[in-house]
Amino acid sequence: MTATLNFFKWFADRFDWVNKKYHDLTTWHLEHQRRNLIGIFSLFVLIAFGTTLLVTITPRPSNLPSTELNTPVSFGTLNKTASLTKSVFNKSNGVLELHYTISDGAVSDQGLVDISKIKFTAMTDHGGNQVTGRVVPTSNNTLVVQFKNLSHNFNAVTLTAHDKSINTATVEAPSSVVADSSSAKKTNANSDTASGKFIINRNKVSKSNTLTFASQKELEVSESEANIAAQQNLISKNTNAIVEYQKAIDQQQDSIKKYQKILAESDDSDTQTSIDNARDAITQIRTQISDAQKNIQRAKTNISQYQKTKKQVQEGKSLLPKPTDL
């Protein structure tokens, strides 16, 4: 009997020990589970706070798409367009340079524009408090918009082109009160003009470590040099085209000789047709050669004019309007 009691006592002690260990293990698990959950929750809070802070203070390109280079954008009411041809940014000194070409679809020579009537307004997103800008005419139909002290982390720059030329079609001279009343509606309808808006996002701008806030003289000379280089490239392409055209003529003439030998041995109407087609092709190619020669001559004339303009600018005899602040 005593042995049995001792056994049950020993078993009870063992059970209490196991139960105590199980309780200790459960407590340890709960404590670490709470600690892990608190750690995970804290990590999520930290990530959320960091993301919010990053989105708030870190500059980024705007949500609006950048205006593509060499894309005509209409502005005003007189059928003018502006094209952004180049955009360069130097983040070390905050200089941004935007090159524009203005065209007037209302005249036959779109290169002749009253550049003094073309104005721009600008807004910067995260551009900084010290940023300034100006519009610099560089030729009769080109200008450069310059910014300096622009933040190296700017989000975007928005420019809007304006035409200050008077459009007489929108000027009302009513003959009576009734006519004045009806013309008011027409004036309001005509007041909507093409936006002329350009979006320049930071991530779409070319980078340069040498760009400076150049003077109008320097920009004009650079414009003339770029025009001269473009005309020289035009001459080179037309010269190469003439060489290829001449080779094509030689090929057609060789074909004619072969067709003539065949025709001498047999009276074949198809062969005669081939000869006539080859001769027509030669006539057409010679017209293309003539056009290419005219292109070369025109380019040489343009180069002469650009060189003359460059010399005048270098001598301080520019005829263009002075830069205007934005």
ZITA-V621661 format. One record per pair of residues at least 24 apart in sequence whose ideal C-beta (glycine too) atoms are under 10 Angstrom apart, sorted by the first residue. I is the first residue (numbers start at 0). J is the second residue. Records with the same first field share a line. If there is no record, write none. Layout:
# ZITA-V621661
I: J, J
This chain:
# ZITA-V621661
56: 125, 152
57: 125, 152, 154
58: 124, 125, 126, 150, 151, 152, 153, 154, 155, 201
59: 124, 125, 152, 154, 155, 200, 201, 202
60: 124, 153, 154, 155, 198, 199, 200, 201, 202, 203, 204
61: 124, 125, 154, 155, 156, 157, 198, 199, 200, 201, 202
62: 154, 155, 198, 200
63: 124, 155, 157, 196, 198, 200
64: 198, 200, 203
65: 155, 197, 198, 199, 200, 201, 202, 203, 204
66: 157, 158, 196, 197, 198, 199, 200, 203
67: 197, 203
68: 98, 203, 205
69: 100
70: 197
71: 100, 101, 102, 104
72: 99, 158, 159, 160, 193, 194, 195, 196, 197
73: 102, 104, 160, 192, 193, 194, 195
74: 101, 117, 118, 119, 159, 160, 161, 162, 192, 193, 194, 195, 196, 197
75: 103, 116, 117, 118, 160, 161, 162, 163, 164, 166, 192, 193, 195
76: 162, 164, 165, 166, 168, 169, 189, 190, 191, 192, 193
77: 103, 104, 105, 106, 116, 162, 164, 165, 166, 167, 168, 169, 192
78: 102, 103, 104, 105, 106, 109, 162, 166, 193
79: 103, 104, 105, 106, 109, 112, 113, 116, 117, 160, 161, 162, 164, 193, 195
80: 104, 109, 160, 193, 195
81: 112, 117, 119, 142, 158, 159, 160, 162, 195, 197
82: 141, 197
83: 144, 158, 160, 197, 198, 199
84: 141, 143, 225
85: 143, 204, 205, 225
86: 144, 156, 197, 199, 200, 203, 204, 205
87: 204, 205, 206, 207, 209, 210
88: 146, 149, 151, 153, 156, 199, 201, 203, 204, 205, 206, 207, 210
89: 147, 149, 151, 206, 207, 208, 209, 210, 211, 212
90: 149, 150, 151, 152, 153, 201, 204, 206, 207, 208, 210
91: 151, 207, 208, 209, 210
92: 147, 148, 149, 151, 208, 210, 211, 212
93: 126, 127, 129, 130, 131, 146, 147, 148, 149, 150, 151, 153, 212
94: 145, 146, 147, 148, 149, 207, 210, 211, 212, 213
95: 123, 126, 130, 132, 144, 145, 146, 147, 148, 149, 153, 156, 199, 201, 204, 210, 212
96: 135, 143, 144, 145, 146, 147, 204, 205, 207, 210, 211, 212, 213, 218
97: 121, 132, 134, 142, 143, 144, 145, 146, 156, 158, 197, 199, 204
98: 137, 141, 142, 143, 144, 218, 221, 222, 225
99: 134, 137, 140, 141, 142, 143, 144, 158, 160, 197
100: 137, 138, 140, 141, 142
101: 136, 138, 139, 140, 141, 142, 160, 162
102: 140
103: 140, 162, 164
105: 164, 166
108: 139, 140
109: 140
110: 138, 139, 140, 141, 301
111: 139, 140
112: 136, 138, 139, 140, 141, 142, 162, 164
113: 139, 140, 162, 163, 164, 320
114: 138, 139, 140, 141, 142, 319, 320
115: 163, 164, 319, 320, 321, 323
116: 161, 162, 163, 164, 165, 320
117: 142, 160, 161, 162, 163, 164, 195, 320, 323
118: 159, 160, 161, 162, 163, 323, 325
119: 144, 158, 159, 160, 161, 195, 197, 323, 325
120: 157, 158, 159, 160, 161, 195, 196, 325
121: 146, 156, 157, 158, 159, 197, 199, 325
122: 155, 156, 157, 158, 159, 325
123: 149, 150, 153, 154, 155, 156, 157, 158, 199
124: 150, 153, 154, 155, 156, 157, 198, 200, 201
125: 149, 150, 152, 153, 154, 155, 201
126: 150, 152, 153, 154, 155, 156
127: 151, 152, 153
130: 156, 325
131: 212, 324, 325
132: 156, 158, 323, 324, 325
133: 212, 215, 321, 322, 323, 324, 325
134: 158, 160, 320, 322, 323, 324, 325
135: 213, 214, 215, 216, 217, 218, 219, 222, 319, 320, 321, 322, 323
136: 215, 218, 219, 222, 317, 318, 319, 320, 321, 322, 323
137: 215, 217, 218, 219, 220, 221, 222, 223, 225, 226, 312, 317, 319
138: 218, 219, 222, 223, 225, 226, 305, 308, 312, 319
139: 308, 318, 319
141: 218, 219, 222, 225, 226, 319
142: 218, 222, 319, 320, 322, 323
143: 213, 215, 218, 219, 221, 222, 322
144: 197, 199, 322, 325
145: 210, 212, 213, 215, 218, 322, 325
146: 199, 212, 325
147: 211, 212
148: 212
149: 201
150: 201
151: 201
152: 201
153: 199, 200, 201, 204
154: 200, 201, 202
155: 198, 199, 200, 201, 202, 203, 204
156: 197, 198, 199, 200, 201, 204
157: 196, 197, 198, 199, 200
158: 195, 196, 197, 198, 199, 325
159: 194, 195, 196, 197
160: 193, 194, 195, 196, 197
161: 192, 195
162: 192, 193, 195
166: 192
214: 322
215: 312, 317, 319, 320, 321, 322
216: 312, 313, 315, 317
217: 312
218: 312, 319, 322
219: 308, 309, 311, 312, 313, 317, 319
220: 308, 309, 310, 312, 313, 317
221: 309, 312
222: 305, 308, 309, 312, 319
223: 302, 304, 305, 306, 307, 308, 309, 310, 311, 312, 313
224: 305, 306, 309
225: 305
226: 301, 302, 304, 305, 306, 308, 309
227: 298, 301, 302, 303, 304, 305, 306, 308, 309
228: 302, 305
229: 298, 301, 302, 305
230: 294, 295, 297, 298, 299, 300, 301, 302, 303, 304, 305
231: 298, 299, 302
232: 298
233: 294, 295, 297, 298, 299, 301, 302
234: 291, 294, 295, 296, 297, 298, 299, 301, 302
235: 295, 298
236: 291, 294, 295, 298
237: 288, 290, 291, 292, 293, 294, 295, 296, 297, 298
238: 291, 292, 294, 295
239: 291
240: 287, 288, 290, 291, 294, 295
241: 287, 288, 289, 290, 291, 292, 294, 295
242: 288, 291
243: 284, 287, 288, 291
244: 283, 284, 285, 286, 287, 288, 289, 290, 291
245: 284, 285, 288
246: 284
247: 280, 281, 283, 284, 287, 288
248: 277, 280, 281, 282, 284, 285, 288
249: 281
250: 277, 280, 281, 284
251: 276, 277, 278, 279, 280, 281, 282, 283, 284
252: 277, 278, 281
253: 277
254: 280, 281
255: 280, 281
